[in-house]
């Protein structure tokens, strides 16, 4: 794996975690 694909994977994981946090936290859409 080259570094670029690794960065894309990390970015996708961050977005996924952020969406889950927003959905589980009260007061957010």
PDB file of N, CA, C, O and CB in Angstrom:
ATOM      1  N   UNK A   1       0.844  -1.208   0.000  1.00  0.00           N
ATOM      2  CA  UNK A   1       0.000   0.000   0.000  1.00  0.00           C
ATOM      3  C   UNK A   1       0.874   1.251   0.000  1.00  0.00           C
ATOM      4  O   UNK A   1       1.858   1.335   0.735  1.00  0.00           O
ATOM      5  CB  UNK A   1      -0.952   0.010   1.230  1.00  0.00           C
ATOM      6  N   UNK A   2       0.506   2.210  -0.823  1.00  0.00           N
ATOM      7  CA  UNK A   2       1.261   3.459  -0.811  1.00  0.00           C
ATOM      8  C   UNK A   2       0.637   4.426   0.197  1.00  0.00           C
ATOM      9  O   UNK A   2      -0.443   4.168   0.728  1.00  0.00           O
ATOM     10  CB  UNK A   2       1.301   4.094  -2.230  1.00  0.00           C
ATOM     11  N   UNK A   3       1.319   5.530   0.452  1.00  0.00           N
ATOM     12  CA  UNK A   3       0.876   6.434   1.511  1.00  0.00           C
ATOM     13  C   UNK A   3      -0.456   7.094   1.174  1.00  0.00           C
ATOM     14  O   UNK A   3      -1.268   7.348   2.064  1.00  0.00           O
ATOM     15  CB  UNK A   3       1.930   7.499   1.763  1.00  0.00           C
ATOM     16  N   UNK A   4      -0.682   7.372  -0.109  1.00  0.00           N
ATOM     17  CA  UNK A   4      -1.904   8.083  -0.473  1.00  0.00           C
ATOM     18  C   UNK A   4      -3.141   7.266  -0.140  1.00  0.00           C
ATOM     19  O   UNK A   4      -4.089   7.795   0.439  1.00  0.00           O
ATOM     20  CB  UNK A   4      -1.893   8.429  -1.953  1.00  0.00           C
ATOM     21  N   UNK A   5      -3.150   5.985  -0.496  1.00  0.00           N
ATOM     22  CA  UNK A   5      -4.318   5.150  -0.213  1.00  0.00           C
ATOM     23  C   UNK A   5      -4.502   5.006   1.290  1.00  0.00           C
ATOM     24  O   UNK A   5      -5.630   4.895   1.771  1.00  0.00           O
ATOM     25  CB  UNK A   5      -4.174   3.760  -0.872  1.00  0.00           C
ATOM     26  N   UNK A   6      -3.395   5.007   2.039  1.00  0.00           N
ATOM     27  CA  UNK A   6      -3.488   4.912   3.494  1.00  0.00           C
ATOM     28  C   UNK A   6      -4.141   6.173   4.051  1.00  0.00           C
ATOM     29  O   UNK A   6      -4.959   6.087   4.967  1.00  0.00           O
ATOM     30  CB  UNK A   6      -2.087   4.699   4.123  1.00  0.00           C
ATOM     31  N   UNK A   7      -3.795   7.339   3.516  1.00  0.00           N
ATOM     32  CA  UNK A   7      -4.407   8.586   3.968  1.00  0.00           C
ATOM     33  C   UNK A   7      -5.900   8.597   3.655  1.00  0.00           C
ATOM     34  O   UNK A   7      -6.704   9.065   4.460  1.00  0.00           O
ATOM     35  CB  UNK A   7      -3.718   9.792   3.313  1.00  0.00           C
ATOM     36  N   UNK A   8      -6.265   8.083   2.489  1.00  0.00           N
ATOM     37  CA  UNK A   8      -7.681   8.044   2.116  1.00  0.00           C
ATOM     38  C   UNK A   8      -8.449   7.136   3.078  1.00  0.00           C
ATOM     39  O   UNK A   8      -9.567   7.454   3.486  1.00  0.00           O
ATOM     40  CB  UNK A   8      -7.851   7.552   0.654  1.00  0.00           C
ATOM     41  N   UNK A   9      -7.839   6.006   3.435  1.00  0.00           N
ATOM     42  CA  UNK A   9      -8.491   5.089   4.377  1.00  0.00           C
ATOM     43  C   UNK A   9      -8.676   5.758   5.722  1.00  0.00           C
ATOM     44  O   UNK A   9      -9.749   5.664   6.318  1.00  0.00           O
ATOM     45  CB  UNK A   9      -7.674   3.796   4.539  1.00  0.00           C
ATOM     46  N   UNK A  10      -7.647   6.433   6.210  1.00  0.00           N
ATOM     47  CA  UNK A  10      -7.746   7.113   7.498  1.00  0.00           C
ATOM     48  C   UNK A  10      -8.817   8.199   7.450  1.00  0.00           C
ATOM     49  O   UNK A  10      -9.558   8.381   8.415  1.00  0.00           O
ATOM     50  CB  UNK A  10      -6.390   7.719   7.895  1.00  0.00           C
ATOM     51  N   UNK A  11      -8.901   8.913   6.343  1.00  0.00           N
ATOM     52  CA  UNK A  11      -9.900   9.966   6.204  1.00  0.00           C
ATOM     53  C   UNK A  11     -11.305   9.370   6.235  1.00  0.00           C
ATOM     54  O   UNK A  11     -12.199   9.920   6.876  1.00  0.00           O
ATOM     55  CB  UNK A  11      -9.678  10.755   4.900  1.00  0.00           C
ATOM     56  N   UNK A  12     -11.500   8.250   5.545  1.00  0.00           N
ATOM     57  CA  UNK A  12     -12.812   7.605   5.529  1.00  0.00           C
ATOM     58  C   UNK A  12     -13.195   7.151   6.939  1.00  0.00           C
ATOM     59  O   UNK A  12     -14.349   7.289   7.343  1.00  0.00           O
ATOM     60  CB  UNK A  12     -12.816   6.403   4.554  1.00  0.00           C
ATOM     61  N   UNK A  13     -12.236   6.612   7.683  1.00  0.00           N
ATOM     62  CA  UNK A  13     -12.515   6.173   9.055  1.00  0.00           C
ATOM     63  C   UNK A  13     -12.874   7.361   9.934  1.00  0.00           C
ATOM     64  O   UNK A  13     -13.772   7.267  10.772  1.00  0.00           O
ATOM     65  CB  UNK A  13     -11.303   5.427   9.644  1.00  0.00           C
ATOM     66  N   UNK A  14     -12.176   8.482   9.746  1.00  0.00           N
ATOM     67  CA  UNK A  14     -12.470   9.673  10.537  1.00  0.00           C
ATOM     68  C   UNK A  14     -13.877  10.174  10.252  1.00  0.00           C
ATOM     69  O   UNK A  14     -14.608  10.523  11.179  1.00  0.00           O
ATOM     70  CB  UNK A  14     -11.448  10.777  10.250  1.00  0.00           C
ATOM     71  N   UNK A  15     -14.267  10.215   8.980  1.00  0.00           N
ATOM     72  CA  UNK A  15     -15.607  10.675   8.606  1.00  0.00           C
ATOM     73  C   UNK A  15     -16.659   9.748   9.192  1.00  0.00           C
ATOM     74  O   UNK A  15     -17.686  10.203   9.697  1.00  0.00           O
ATOM     75  CB  UNK A  15     -15.755  10.751   7.072  1.00  0.00           C
ATOM     76  N   UNK A  16     -16.404   8.448   9.126  1.00  0.00           N
ATOM     77  CA  UNK A  16     -17.349   7.462   9.657  1.00  0.00           C
ATOM     78  C   UNK A  16     -17.519   7.669  11.165  1.00  0.00           C
ATOM     79  O   UNK A  16     -18.643   7.673  11.667  1.00  0.00           O
ATOM     80  CB  UNK A  16     -16.863   6.013   9.354  1.00  0.00           C
ATOM     81  N   UNK A  17     -16.427   7.836  11.874  1.00  0.00           N
ATOM     82  CA  UNK A  17     -16.485   8.017  13.325  1.00  0.00           C
ATOM     83  C   UNK A  17     -17.193   9.326  13.672  1.00  0.00           C
ATOM     84  O   UNK A  17     -17.964   9.383  14.630  1.00  0.00           O
ATOM     85  CB  UNK A  17     -15.065   7.999  13.932  1.00  0.00           C
ATOM     86  N   UNK A  18     -16.934  10.368  12.898  1.00  0.00           N
ATOM     87  CA  UNK A  18     -17.564  11.658  13.158  1.00  0.00           C
ATOM     88  C   UNK A  18     -19.077  11.570  12.970  1.00  0.00           C
ATOM     89  O   UNK A  18     -19.833  12.118  13.772  1.00  0.00           O
ATOM     90  CB  UNK A  18     -16.975  12.737  12.237  1.00  0.00           C
ATOM     91  N   UNK A  19     -19.520  10.889  11.924  1.00  0.00           N
ATOM     92  CA  UNK A  19     -20.957  10.753  11.677  1.00  0.00           C
ATOM     93  C   UNK A  19     -21.619   9.969  12.804  1.00  0.00           C
ATOM     94  O   UNK A  19     -22.713  10.323  13.245  1.00  0.00           O
ATOM     95  CB  UNK A  19     -21.212  10.059  10.323  1.00  0.00           C
ATOM     96  N   UNK A  20     -20.961   8.901  13.277  1.00  0.00           N
ATOM     97  CA  UNK A  20     -21.528   8.109  14.367  1.00  0.00           C
ATOM     98  C   UNK A  20     -21.623   8.955  15.639  1.00  0.00           C
ATOM     99  O   UNK A  20     -22.606   8.859  16.374  1.00  0.00           O
ATOM    100  CB  UNK A  20     -20.675   6.840  14.622  1.00  0.00           C
ATOM    101  N   UNK A  21     -20.608   9.781  15.899  1.00  0.00           N
ATOM    102  CA  UNK A  21     -20.614  10.618  17.091  1.00  0.00           C
ATOM    103  C   UNK A  21     -21.735  11.644  17.017  1.00  0.00           C
ATOM    104  O   UNK A  21     -22.405  11.905  18.016  1.00  0.00           O
ATOM    105  CB  UNK A  21     -19.261  11.318  17.265  1.00  0.00           C
ATOM    106  N   UNK A  22     -21.942  12.225  15.847  1.00  0.00           N
ATOM    107  CA  UNK A  22     -23.003  13.228  15.680  1.00  0.00           C
ATOM    108  C   UNK A  22     -24.374  12.576  15.871  1.00  0.00           C
ATOM    109  O   UNK A  22     -25.257  13.163  16.495  1.00  0.00           O
ATOM    110  CB  UNK A  22     -22.912  13.899  14.278  1.00  0.00           C
ATOM    111  N   UNK A  23     -24.555  11.373  15.339  1.00  0.00           N
ATOM    112  CA  UNK A  23     -25.844  10.702  15.439  1.00  0.00           C
ATOM    113  C   UNK A  23     -26.139  10.288  16.875  1.00  0.00           C
ATOM    114  O   UNK A  23     -27.295  10.321  17.297  1.00  0.00           O
ATOM    115  CB  UNK A  23     -25.880   9.484  14.523  1.00  0.00           C
ATOM    116  N   UNK A  24     -25.120   9.898  17.633  1.00  0.00           N
ATOM    117  CA  UNK A  24     -25.343   9.398  18.983  1.00  0.00           C
ATOM    118  C   UNK A  24     -25.454  10.538  19.994  1.00  0.00           C
ATOM    119  O   UNK A  24     -25.944  10.331  21.104  1.00  0.00           O
ATOM    120  CB  UNK A  24     -24.219   8.455  19.384  1.00  0.00           C
ATOM    121  N   UNK A  25     -25.003  11.742  19.621  1.00  0.00           N
ATOM    122  CA  UNK A  25     -25.045  12.854  20.567  1.00  0.00           C
ATOM    123  C   UNK A  25     -26.370  13.608  20.440  1.00  0.00           C
ATOM    124  O   UNK A  25     -26.840  13.840  19.326  1.00  0.00           O
ATOM    125  CB  UNK A  25     -23.854  13.811  20.334  1.00  0.00           C
ATOM    126  N   UNK A  26     -26.971  13.990  21.556  1.00  0.00           N
ATOM    127  CA  UNK A  26     -28.246  14.721  21.524  1.00  0.00           C
ATOM    128  C   UNK A  26     -28.053  16.166  21.082  1.00  0.00           C
ATOM    129  O   UNK A  26     -26.980  16.741  21.268  1.00  0.00           O
ATOM    130  CB  UNK A  26     -28.914  14.686  22.900  1.00  0.00           C
ATOM    131  N   UNK A  27     -29.090  16.747  20.500  1.00  0.00           N
ATOM    132  CA  UNK A  27     -29.023  18.139  20.089  1.00  0.00           C
ATOM    133  C   UNK A  27     -28.511  18.318  18.681  1.00  0.00           C
ATOM    134  O   UNK A  27     -28.376  19.451  18.220  1.00  0.00           O
ATOM    135  CB  UNK A  27     -28.164  18.901  21.026  1.00  0.00           C
ATOM    136  N   UNK A  28     -28.219  17.235  17.980  1.00  0.00           N
ATOM    137  CA  UNK A  28     -27.755  17.314  16.588  1.00  0.00           C
ATOM    138  C   UNK A  28     -28.783  16.665  15.674  1.00  0.00           C
ATOM    139  O   UNK A  28     -29.549  15.795  16.088  1.00  0.00           O
ATOM    140  CB  UNK A  28     -26.366  16.628  16.420  1.00  0.00           C
ATOM    141  N   UNK A  29     -28.781  17.107  14.429  1.00  0.00           N
ATOM    142  CA  UNK A  29     -29.688  16.516  13.453  1.00  0.00           C
ATOM    143  C   UNK A  29     -29.253  15.093  13.139  1.00  0.00           C
ATOM    144  O   UNK A  29     -29.891  14.416  12.333  1.00  0.00           O
ATOM    145  CB  UNK A  29     -29.736  17.364  12.167  1.00  0.00           C
TER     146      UNK A  29
END
